[in-house]
Amino acid sequence: MTVYVDVLFAVNALMDYATLLAAARLGGIHSGRGRIALAALLGGAYAVLGAVMPVLGALPLRLAAGVGICAAAYYGKGPFVRVCALYLLVSAAFAGVALALGAATGKRLLFGAGYYLAVPLRLLLLAAAVGYAVSGVLLRGDAAHGAVRRQIGTVTVSLFDRRIQVNVLRDTGNELAEPASGKPALILGQSAAARLLGERFAALQGLTAGNAAACFAALPPELARRAGLLPYQAVGTANGLLLFFRPDGVWDAAGKKIDCVLAIGTERMDQGGYEGLLGV
């Protein structure tokens, strides 16, 4: 069988791009398309090396390479271990479909450490589409929130001249608003609030729904001038108060300013691929 290096590289880069994108969608990870494309190019290069050095086709080395590709695509963008596991499972689903289609047609679709286009392009695209669909059905329980995950986006938040980016879930059921102005509240998890406030977050250590008023009363003047209390209700809990701050600015991914206040949540939010809730 004659193998052309340029075809081997291109096919695997394209398939890795589809796999990485599928895993990101399933895991609610928002990584730049350019970063995913770069990781896919690394996957294409690994497939070429696998053709030259067959030992790279060994399962442990392929798993290690998969983790490296995941790091290039996703590291720092969310819960890495979970999205990496999703990538490996999606890759296995894609490979399984490709193997089945190859066996059904008598053509060879898998070669060494990757794919090779020994079948018509439409069959390869069919393998990618079916693999995407199968992985979505099999893994939808792991990608918690189902369709609502598509509402996760990135916002930029500025307070006291500090600026951070936060992944937020646009929760249409969240109608929390500041009573006086009616501005909606962006609820930040405490890990995001700590990044935003820096050393000032020390004044909020131990903040809970039950002691928000006491924390507000104990704030130093520079924080108290920008802060307030927000009443809220939650299913299964008594009414409570959230501490909020008036930010310097909040902008969505397109640069459009969002007129809101920043409420500090009392529960962890960093396990689902987002660190905040926004109702608008």
N, C-alpha and C positions, 0 to 999 in steps of 0.2 A: 504493500500500500504506500503510495507516494503522499507525503505530508508536506504541505507548503507552510512555512513558518508564518508568513504574513496572514494567511487565512486562519491558522491556529490561534494566533494572537488576537485577531479581530473578533473571531467568534467567541472566545472566552472572555474577552473584555466586555462584549455586549451582554453575554449571559450573566457575568458577575454584576454588571450594572443593574440588570433586571432583578437579580437575587437580592442585592443590597437594598434596592428601592423597596422591594416587597417586604423585607424584614423590617425596614424603617417604618413603613406604613402600619404593619401589624403591631409593632412595638411602640408606636406613638413617638418615634424619635424624629426630630426635625434637624437634619443635617443638610448642609448646602449641596446642591446638585454637583457643583464643581468638586467638592471633597469626595462625594460618592464616585464621581467619574475617575478621579485620581486613584482611589482604592481599586476600582474596576480595572484600571490599566495595570496595577500591580498584580491583580489576579491573572490577567492575560499574559504578563511576563512570566509568572510562575508556571503557567501551563506550557509555555515554550521551553522553559528550563526542564520541566518534567519530561518533555519529549527527548531532550538531550541526555538527561540523567534519570533513568527509570526509577531509581530509588526514591525520588521525590513523590512518586505515586503511592508510596506506603501510607497507610491510614494515619498513623501518628503524625507524620510530617505534614500530611494534608490538613489535619486538624489544627496543627500549630500555625500553618500558613493561613487557615481560615480565621483564626484569632487575630493574626497580624493584620489581615485585610479589614476585619471588623474595627480594630483599633484605628486604622487609617481613616475609616469612614465615619465612626460614631464616637470615639473616645471623647469624653467631656461633654457630650450632648444629652446624657440621660443615664439610666441604670444599665451599665455596660454589660454585666454578666448576662442579664436577661435578654438584651437585644442580640448579643453574640450567640446565645443558645438558639434564639429564633432564626438567625442567619444560617446556622449550621443545619437546623431542621428544614428550612426552606430549600437549602442547597440539596439536601438529601431527597426532598420531594421532587425537585427539578431533575436530579440525576435518575431517580427511579422512573419518572415518566419518559425521560430520554432513552433509558435502557429498554423499557417496554416497547416504545415505538420502533427502536432499532431492531428488536427481535421480531416484531410484527412485519417489518418491511424487508428484513434480511440485510439491512444496511448497518454500518458502524457509525454510531453517533458519539460514543465515549472513546477517548484516546488518552492513555497515560494519566496525567493529573488533571485532565480537563475534557472539553468537548472538541469534536472536530466535525466540520460540515461535509460529511460524506453522503448527505441526503439533500433533497431540495430545500431551499431556504424556507418555503412555506411550512415544511414539516418541522423545522427547528423552531419557527415562530409558534407553531401549534404546541410543541413541547413546553415552551416558556409560558404560554397562556394557560395550558392545562395545569402545569406545575404551580403557577400563581394561584389558580382557583382552588386546587386541592389543598395547598398550604393554608389558604385563607379559611377553608372549611375546618381542617383539622386543628388549626391553632387559634381559632377565634376565642376559645375559652381562656387561653393564656394572654391574649391581647385584651385585657380587661377594658370595659366600657364599650366594646363593640364599635358601632358606627359613630358614637359620640367622640371617639378618639380623633376623628377627622377635624374636630373643632379645636384641637390644641394648636396654639400659635405662640409666637415670640413677641414680647413687648420689651421696650427699653424704659427703665424707671430711673428717675433722677431725684435725689433728696440730699440736701446739705452738700451740694456740689459733687456727690458721689453718684456714679452712673453704672447700672448693671443691666444685663439682659436676663429675662425670666421667661421660661416656658409656662404658659397659662392655659387653663381649660376654660373655654367660653361656655359657661353653664347658664343656659337660658332660664333655668329655674331659680337662679340666684337674683333676687330683687333687692338685695341689701343696699341701702342708700344712706348717706349722711342726712340726718333729720332737718337741719337748718337750711342747707342749700339744695337738697334733693339730688346731689351728685352720687352716682353709683360708686360702690366700693369695690376695689380690687383687693381681694384677700390674699395676702402673702403668707406662705409658710414661714416658720421661724428660721429655717436655714437660709432662705432668700433674704429675710429681714436682717439677719446677722451680716450677710454680705453687703447689704445696702447701708446699714448703719455703722458698720465697723466697730470701733471701740465704744461708740455710743450705745451699742446693743447691751452692754453690761447693765445698764439701768433697767432693762426689761427681763433680766434673768429670772426664771421662775414664773413668768406670766402665764396665767390660766384664765378660763372664763369666769372663775369665781373671784379673782383678785385684781381684775383689770382696773377697777375704780381706785384701789389702793396703789397700784403701780402708777396710775396717772397722777395721783396726788403727790407721789414721791419723785416725779420726774424733775430733773434740773431745769432751770428757766428756759434755756435755749431749745430744749425738746418740748416743754409744756406749751410754748407759744405756737407750735405747729401741730399740736395733738388735740384729741378729743375722744369722746366715748360714743360708741355706736350700739344701740340696742339691737338684739337679733333673737330670732326664734329658730329652733331646729327640731326636727322630728325626733321624739324619744328623749329630749332633754328639756330642762327648765329654761325659761328666758334668761338671757345673759347679756354681757357687755363685751364689746371688742374695742381695744385701743386702736385709734387710727391717727394717721399723719397726713397733712396736706403737702403733696409732693411739689418739687420744682417743675416736674413735667412727666408725663407718661405718653409714649408713642408706640403705635403698632408697627408691624414689620414693613409697612409701606411708608412710614414716616408721618402718618396722620396722628395728630395729637388727640389723646383721650382725656376728657375732662372728668377726673375721678379722684377719690381719696384712697389712701392705702391703709387698709385694716390689717392688723397683725393677727394671724390665726393662732389657735391654741393647740392644733394637732398637726402631726407631720403630714406633708404633702409630697415628699420627694421620692415616693415609691412607685408612682404611676406615670413617670415621664413628665410631670409638670410640678411647678412650685407655687402656683397661684390659681385663683378662681376669679373669673370676670363674667359679669352677667350681661354685658353689652357687646 
